[in-house]
Amino acid sequence: MALILLVLVLIVGLLLLLSNKEKFLAYFFFLYPILPEYFAVSVSDSLPLFTASRLLFLMLLVAYLLKEKKISYGILKNEGLWNPFLLLIAGYTILLVAHLSFYSILKTYLNFWIEDVLFILVLVDCLRNESIWKKCCTALLCGGLVVFIGGISEPLVGSNYISEILNTNVRTNILMSAYERYNTLRASFTFGHAICLGVYCVSLLPMIIGRVGTKRSRYLYLFALGLGCLLMTISRWPIAVGFIIIVWRITTVDKNTRNRFVIPMLAFFLIVGIVLPFFPKLSASIMTPVYSTLNAFGANFDIAGTTKNADPIFGRLSQLQMILQTLQKKPFIGFGSADFDAMGLTIRSTGGVYKVVSIDNEYLNWFVSYGLIGFICFLNWYRAIIFGLKKKLNSLNSDDLNSIYYGLIAIMLCYFAVDQLTTNRIFNSLLVLLISGIKIYQDKQEGEIEIEYE
């Protein structure tokens, strides 16, 4: 069944690409961020998986090269991103050479070129047309609608049925670790882990809030679904970041949008508060992740079924001990591998000394895996995105672009207590939409013409 669906997705993509590039790009942005890693075929363990998302992009890449004959980087250069991007590529290449003895490093490097370098260069150049850009933004949110409904339904059904339907059994080590917390099944949809779905939800919420001002009630419903799905992941750090971003985003929109958003949501929460006591199990499913998140910041709610990961803040802070160990052993190039047996890193806490088996902080992961060289290259790339693009946005004063920008910031905040895992696709999708959108708005007369969405 899964293989049939995989073939169907690719055939539809190929037909759209051959007949209408604009429709293919909308189809691409609808599916690319949400297709799972295990929805794939495997040729060799030494090569990256041929996931459905990668195959869709490779189709686009071939069509792009046949038409353009070369890959353009002009837009990145104009937006001040080209030099940081080159530094990132150069740093990654140096680290590849330094870590060639590791089995997985070549596969990681190929993934970097496909899903980061070529993806950004090709998609930014493909989205120069305003009509295409608008449809891709809408397609991204349509994908979010599917994810939110699917994610909310999983705890209600009591099964992560999406992973069962789409799993092609390509490899046994693919990330699919949905599990229960507080006696409730966590929503994970196609992201392999509930925390990845949480990051995805957080990334789209600012964009949805920005659309509320278009006076279309469907975006209020979409926001409610997105918030509900975020809570159903029971992922405490993304939930905390989500509420921070929601408050932050609401304070930056105009008064009319704020009133249109706040009043219905207050009414919604009032109704929920009245109805929930009559449904104790549903109430527990919704409120336990909220209580747990508040506990992480100093509250003291009594929660049944708390897991050993009861303290997401200080538990992750203890991992910072790995910085000193990396500086002592491999300060410049890091360990270059997620093989924790080879790393031999440990964490000391009140319960004793524990061997490191995972890193739950993407920035720490950069440093441990790639040392000072990799950390500086990645940090410089993020700096260019945060500060360089913000200067462009300030001059354009566009709520549409600011919404996408806040989504990227939300993901970066999540990464302080979340490993990237499978969330790089939504990050890069938002990034290319932001860079392309800035170029489109710059080409308009001082960014004063409003873009209407379908």
C-alpha positions as CSV (number, residue, x, y, z in Angstrom):
1,M,0.0,0.0,0.0
2,A,2.7,2.5,1.0
3,L,4.8,1.8,-2.2
4,I,1.7,2.3,-4.3
5,L,1.1,5.6,-2.7
6,L,4.7,6.6,-3.2
7,V,4.5,5.8,-6.9
8,L,1.2,7.7,-7.2
9,V,2.7,10.8,-5.5
10,L,5.7,10.7,-7.9
11,I,3.6,10.1,-11.0
12,V,1.3,13.1,-10.1
13,G,4.3,15.2,-9.5
14,L,5.9,14.2,-12.8
15,L,2.7,14.9,-14.8
16,L,2.3,18.3,-13.2
17,L,5.9,19.2,-13.9
18,L,5.6,18.3,-17.5
19,S,2.3,20.1,-18.0
20,N,2.4,23.1,-15.6
21,K,5.4,24.2,-13.6
22,E,3.3,26.6,-11.5
23,K,0.9,23.9,-10.4
24,F,3.9,21.6,-9.7
25,L,5.5,24.2,-7.4
26,A,2.3,24.5,-5.4
27,Y,2.0,20.7,-5.2
28,F,5.7,20.6,-4.1
29,F,5.2,23.1,-1.3
30,F,2.0,21.3,-0.2
31,L,3.8,17.9,0.1
32,Y,7.6,18.5,0.6
33,P,7.6,19.7,4.3
34,I,5.2,17.0,5.4
35,L,6.3,13.8,3.6
36,P,8.1,11.4,6.0
37,E,11.6,10.0,5.9
38,Y,10.3,6.5,5.9
39,F,8.1,7.1,2.8
40,A,11.0,6.1,0.6
41,V,13.0,3.6,-1.3
42,S,16.6,2.5,-0.5
43,V,19.3,1.8,-3.0
44,S,22.3,1.4,-0.7
45,D,23.1,1.9,3.0
46,S,26.0,4.2,1.9
47,L,23.6,6.6,0.0
48,P,20.8,8.8,1.4
49,L,17.3,7.4,1.2
50,F,15.4,8.3,-1.9
51,T,12.5,9.7,0.0
52,A,9.4,11.0,-1.8
53,S,10.3,14.6,-0.9
54,R,13.9,14.2,-2.2
55,L,12.6,12.6,-5.4
56,L,10.1,15.4,-6.0
57,F,13.0,17.9,-5.6
58,L,15.3,15.9,-7.9
59,M,12.5,16.1,-10.5
60,L,12.4,19.8,-10.2
61,L,16.2,20.1,-10.2
62,V,16.5,18.2,-13.5
63,A,13.7,20.3,-15.1
64,Y,15.4,23.5,-13.9
65,L,18.8,22.5,-15.2
66,L,17.4,21.5,-18.6
67,K,15.8,24.9,-19.0
68,E,18.2,27.3,-17.3
69,K,21.5,25.3,-18.0
70,K,23.0,26.8,-14.8
71,I,22.1,27.5,-11.2
72,S,21.7,31.2,-10.3
73,Y,22.8,32.7,-7.1
74,G,22.0,36.4,-7.8
75,I,19.1,36.7,-5.4
76,L,21.1,35.5,-2.5
77,K,23.9,37.9,-3.4
78,N,21.5,40.8,-3.6
79,E,20.0,40.0,-0.2
80,G,23.5,39.8,1.5
81,L,23.3,36.0,2.1
82,W,25.8,34.7,-0.5
83,N,29.0,35.1,1.5
84,P,27.6,33.4,4.7
85,F,26.2,30.7,2.4
86,L,29.6,30.2,0.8
87,L,31.2,30.0,4.2
88,L,28.7,27.3,5.3
89,I,29.5,25.2,2.2
90,A,33.2,25.7,2.6
91,G,33.1,24.7,6.3
92,Y,31.0,21.7,5.6
93,T,33.4,20.6,2.9
94,I,36.4,21.0,5.2
95,L,34.6,18.9,7.9
96,L,33.8,16.2,5.3
97,V,37.5,15.8,4.5
98,A,38.4,15.8,8.2
99,H,35.9,13.1,9.0
100,L,36.1,10.8,6.0
101,S,36.8,7.9,8.3
102,F,33.2,8.0,9.6
103,Y,30.8,5.8,7.7
104,S,27.9,8.3,7.7
105,I,29.7,11.5,6.9
106,L,29.5,11.2,3.1
107,K,25.8,10.5,3.3
108,T,25.3,13.5,5.6
109,Y,27.3,15.7,3.1
110,L,25.1,14.6,0.2
111,N,22.0,15.3,2.2
112,F,23.4,18.8,2.9
113,W,23.9,19.5,-0.8
114,I,20.5,18.2,-1.8
115,E,18.3,19.5,1.0
116,D,20.1,22.7,1.8
117,V,22.4,24.1,-0.9
118,L,20.6,23.1,-4.1
119,F,17.2,23.3,-2.6
120,I,17.7,27.0,-1.5
121,L,19.4,28.0,-4.8
122,V,16.9,26.4,-7.1
123,L,13.7,27.2,-5.2
124,V,14.6,30.9,-4.6
125,D,15.2,31.3,-8.4
126,C,11.9,29.4,-9.2
127,L,9.8,31.7,-7.1
128,R,10.5,35.0,-8.7
129,N,7.0,35.2,-10.1
130,E,4.4,36.8,-7.8
131,S,1.6,34.5,-8.8
132,I,3.6,31.4,-8.1
133,W,4.9,32.7,-4.8
134,K,1.3,33.4,-3.6
135,K,0.1,30.0,-4.5
136,C,3.1,28.3,-2.8
137,C,2.4,30.2,0.4
138,T,-1.2,29.1,0.3
139,A,-0.2,25.5,-0.6
140,L,2.1,25.5,2.5
141,L,-0.8,26.4,4.7
142,C,-3.0,23.8,3.0
143,G,-0.4,21.2,3.9
144,G,-0.6,22.6,7.5
145,L,-4.4,22.0,7.5
146,V,-3.9,18.3,6.6
147,V,-1.2,17.9,9.3
148,F,-3.3,19.6,12.0
149,I,-6.4,17.5,11.4
150,G,-4.3,14.3,11.1
151,G,-2.2,15.1,14.2
152,I,-5.3,15.9,16.4
153,S,-7.0,12.7,15.2
154,E,-4.2,10.4,16.3
155,P,-4.7,10.7,20.1
156,L,-8.4,10.5,19.6
157,V,-8.2,7.4,17.5
158,G,-5.4,6.0,19.7
159,S,-3.0,5.1,16.9
160,N,-0.3,6.8,14.8
161,Y,-2.0,5.4,11.8
162,I,-0.3,7.8,9.3
163,S,3.1,6.2,10.0
164,E,1.6,2.8,9.6
165,I,0.0,3.6,6.2
166,L,3.1,5.4,4.7
167,N,5.9,3.2,6.2
168,T,7.6,1.4,3.3
169,N,9.9,-0.5,5.6
170,V,13.0,0.8,3.9
171,R,15.3,0.7,7.0
172,T,14.9,-0.3,10.6
173,N,16.7,2.8,12.0
174,I,14.4,5.4,10.5
175,L,13.1,7.8,13.2
176,M,9.6,6.7,14.2
177,S,9.4,7.0,17.9
178,A,5.8,8.2,18.8
179,Y,4.9,7.1,22.3
180,E,2.6,7.9,25.2
181,R,3.1,10.6,27.8
182,Y,0.7,11.2,30.7
183,N,-1.2,8.1,29.5
184,T,-2.0,9.9,26.2
185,L,-0.8,9.0,22.8
186,R,1.3,11.9,21.4
187,A,0.5,13.2,17.9
188,S,3.4,12.9,15.5
189,F,1.7,12.6,12.0
190,T,4.5,12.1,9.4
191,F,7.3,13.7,11.3
192,G,8.7,10.6,13.0
193,H,8.6,12.1,16.5
194,A,6.0,14.2,18.3
195,I,8.5,17.0,19.0
196,C,9.2,17.5,15.3
197,L,5.4,17.9,14.7
198,G,5.5,20.4,17.5
199,V,8.2,22.5,15.8
200,Y,6.2,22.3,12.5
201,C,3.1,23.7,14.2
202,V,5.0,26.5,15.9
203,S,6.6,27.5,12.6
204,L,3.2,28.0,10.8
205,L,1.3,29.8,13.6
206,P,2.8,33.3,12.9
207,M,1.9,32.9,9.2
208,I,-1.7,32.0,10.1
209,I,-2.0,34.9,12.5
210,G,-0.9,37.2,9.8
211,R,-3.6,35.9,7.5
212,V,-6.4,36.6,10.1
213,G,-6.3,40.3,9.0
214,T,-7.6,39.3,5.5
215,K,-11.0,39.0,7.1
216,R,-11.4,35.4,6.2
217,S,-12.7,33.3,9.2
218,R,-11.1,30.2,7.9
219,Y,-7.7,31.3,9.2
220,L,-9.2,31.6,12.7
221,Y,-10.3,27.9,12.4
222,L,-6.9,27.0,11.0
223,F,-5.2,28.7,14.0
224,A,-7.4,26.8,16.4
225,L,-6.5,23.5,14.7
226,G,-2.8,24.4,14.7
227,L,-2.9,25.2,18.4
228,G,-4.8,22.1,19.2
229,C,-2.3,19.9,17.2
230,L,0.6,21.6,19.0
231,L,-1.0,20.7,22.4
232,M,-1.6,17.1,21.3
233,T,2.1,16.6,20.6
234,I,2.7,17.1,24.4
235,S,6.1,18.6,23.5
236,R,6.7,21.0,26.2
237,W,9.4,23.2,24.8
238,P,7.6,23.8,21.4
239,I,4.4,24.5,23.3
240,A,6.3,27.1,25.4
241,V,7.9,28.7,22.3
242,G,4.5,28.6,20.5
243,F,2.8,30.7,23.2
244,I,5.7,33.1,23.2
245,I,5.6,33.5,19.5
246,I,1.8,33.9,19.5
247,V,1.9,36.7,22.0
248,W,4.9,38.3,20.2
249,R,3.2,38.1,16.8
250,I,-0.1,39.5,18.1
251,T,1.6,42.5,19.5
252,T,3.2,43.3,16.0
253,V,0.0,43.2,13.9
254,D,-2.3,46.2,13.3
255,K,-5.1,46.9,15.7
256,N,-7.9,45.6,13.5
257,T,-6.2,42.3,12.9
258,R,-5.5,42.0,16.7
259,N,-9.1,42.6,17.6
260,R,-10.3,40.2,14.9
261,F,-8.0,37.6,16.3
262,V,-8.2,38.1,20.1
263,I,-12.0,38.5,20.5
264,P,-13.0,35.1,18.9
265,M,-10.1,33.3,20.6
266,L,-11.2,34.6,24.0
267,A,-14.7,33.4,23.2
268,F,-13.3,30.0,22.1
269,F,-11.3,29.5,25.3
270,L,-14.3,30.6,27.4
271,I,-16.5,27.9,25.7
272,V,-13.8,25.3,26.1
273,G,-13.4,26.1,29.8
274,I,-17.2,25.6,30.2
275,V,-17.4,22.4,28.2
276,L,-14.2,20.6,29.2
277,P,-15.2,19.7,32.8
278,F,-17.9,17.4,31.3
279,F,-15.3,15.4,29.4
280,P,-12.6,14.5,32.0
281,K,-10.5,12.3,29.6
282,L,-10.4,14.9,26.9
283,S,-9.7,17.6,29.5
284,A,-6.7,15.6,30.8
285,S,-5.4,15.1,27.3
286,I,-5.4,18.9,26.6
287,M,-4.4,20.2,30.0
288,T,-1.5,17.9,31.0
289,P,0.9,19.2,28.4
290,V,0.0,22.7,29.4
291,Y,0.6,21.9,33.1
292,S,3.8,20.2,32.3
293,T,5.1,23.2,30.3
294,L,4.2,25.5,33.2
295,N,5.9,23.2,35.7
296,A,9.1,23.5,33.6
297,F,9.0,27.2,34.4
298,G,8.4,27.0,38.1
299,A,4.8,25.9,38.6
300,N,3.9,22.9,40.7
301,F,0.9,21.1,39.2
302,D,0.4,17.4,40.1
303,I,0.5,15.4,36.9
304,A,-0.1,11.7,36.7
305,G,2.0,9.6,34.4
306,T,5.0,11.9,34.4
307,T,7.9,10.4,32.5
308,K,11.6,10.5,33.5
309,N,12.0,13.5,31.3
310,A,10.1,15.6,33.8
311,D,12.4,18.6,33.7
312,P,12.9,19.6,30.1
313,I,14.7,22.8,30.9
314,F,17.4,21.8,33.5
315,G,17.6,18.3,32.0
316,R,18.8,19.9,28.7
317,L,21.0,22.4,30.5
318,S,23.0,19.5,31.9
319,Q,24.0,18.5,28.4
320,L,26.1,21.7,28.2
321,Q,28.8,19.7,30.0
322,M,29.6,18.2,26.6
323,I,31.1,21.5,25.5
324,L,34.1,21.2,27.8
325,Q,34.6,17.5,26.8
326,T,34.5,18.5,23.1
327,L,37.0,21.3,23.7
328,Q,39.3,18.9,25.4
329,K,39.2,16.2,22.8
330,K,38.3,17.6,19.4
331,P,37.8,21.4,19.6
332,F,38.1,22.4,16.0
333,I,36.4,19.6,14.0
334,G,34.3,17.9,16.6
335,F,33.5,14.2,16.5
336,G,31.8,14.2,13.1
337,S,29.4,11.4,13.9
338,A,26.3,10.7,16.0
339,D,28.0,7.4,17.1
340,F,27.8,8.1,20.8
341,D,29.7,5.0,21.7
342,A,32.7,6.4,19.8
343,M,32.3,9.8,21.3
344,G,32.4,8.6,24.9
345,L,30.7,11.7,26.2
346,T,29.2,11.7,29.7
347,I,26.9,13.9,31.8
348,R,27.2,14.2,35.6
349,S,24.1,14.9,37.6
350,T,22.8,14.4,41.1
351,G,21.9,10.8,40.2
352,G,25.4,9.9,39.0
353,V,27.3,9.9,35.7
354,Y,25.4,9.0,32.6
355,K,26.7,8.2,29.1
356,V,25.4,10.5,26.4
357,V,22.9,8.8,24.1
358,S,21.3,11.8,22.4
359,I,21.7,15.6,22.1
360,D,18.5,17.6,22.5
361,N,19.9,21.0,21.5
362,E,20.6,21.7,17.8
363,Y,23.3,24.3,18.5
364,L,25.1,22.0,20.9
365,N,24.8,19.3,18.3
366,W,26.6,21.6,15.8
367,F,29.5,22.1,18.3
368,V,29.8,18.5,19.3
369,S,29.6,17.1,15.8
370,Y,31.6,19.7,13.9
371,G,33.6,21.6,16.5
372,L,34.4,25.3,16.4
373,I,34.7,25.3,12.6
374,G,31.2,24.0,12.0
375,F,29.7,25.9,14.8
376,I,31.0,29.3,13.5
377,C,29.8,28.5,10.0
378,F,26.3,27.5,11.0
379,L,26.0,30.4,13.5
380,N,27.1,32.9,10.9
381,W,24.4,31.5,8.5
382,Y,21.7,32.0,11.1
383,R,23.1,35.4,12.0
384,A,22.7,36.5,8.3
385,I,19.1,35.2,8.3
386,I,18.1,36.8,11.6
387,F,19.8,40.2,11.2
388,G,20.5,40.6,7.5
389,L,17.0,39.7,6.3
390,K,15.4,41.7,9.2
391,K,17.0,44.9,7.8
392,K,15.3,44.2,4.4
393,L,12.0,43.5,6.2
394,N,12.1,46.8,8.1
395,S,12.4,48.7,4.8
396,L,9.5,46.8,3.2
397,N,7.1,46.9,6.2
398,S,5.2,43.8,5.0
399,D,3.0,41.8,7.5
400,D,3.1,38.8,5.0
401,L,6.9,38.6,5.0
402,N,7.1,39.3,8.7
403,S,4.9,36.3,9.4
404,I,7.2,34.0,7.5
405,Y,10.2,35.6,9.3
406,Y,8.6,35.0,12.8
407,G,8.1,31.3,11.8
408,L,11.8,30.9,11.1
409,I,12.6,32.6,14.5
410,A,10.2,30.2,16.2
411,I,12.1,27.2,14.8
412,M,15.4,28.7,15.9
413,L,14.0,29.1,19.4
414,C,12.8,25.5,19.4
415,Y,16.3,24.4,18.5
416,F,17.6,25.4,22.0
417,A,15.9,22.3,23.4
418,V,15.2,20.3,20.2
419,D,17.5,18.5,17.8
420,Q,16.8,19.3,14.1
421,L,15.8,15.8,13.2
422,T,13.2,16.0,10.4
423,T,12.4,19.7,10.7
424,N,14.9,21.1,8.2
425,R,12.4,20.8,5.4
426,I,9.9,23.2,6.9
427,F,12.8,25.5,7.9
428,N,14.2,25.7,4.3
429,S,10.7,25.9,2.8
430,L,10.0,29.0,4.9
431,L,13.4,30.4,4.2
432,V,13.1,30.3,0.4
433,L,9.6,31.8,0.6
434,L,11.0,34.6,2.7
435,I,14.0,35.3,0.4
436,S,11.8,35.1,-2.7
437,G,9.1,37.2,-1.2
438,I,11.6,40.0,-0.2
439,K,12.7,40.1,-3.9
440,I,9.1,40.3,-5.1
441,Y,8.2,43.1,-2.7
442,Q,11.4,45.0,-3.6
443,D,10.4,44.9,-7.2
444,K,7.1,46.5,-6.4
445,Q,6.8,50.2,-6.0
446,E,8.3,50.6,-2.5
447,G,6.3,47.6,-1.3
448,E,3.1,49.5,-1.1
449,I,0.9,47.3,-3.3
450,E,-0.9,44.7,-1.2
451,I,-0.7,41.0,-2.2
452,E,-4.1,39.3,-2.1
453,Y,-4.2,35.6,-1.4
454,E,-6.5,33.0,-2.7
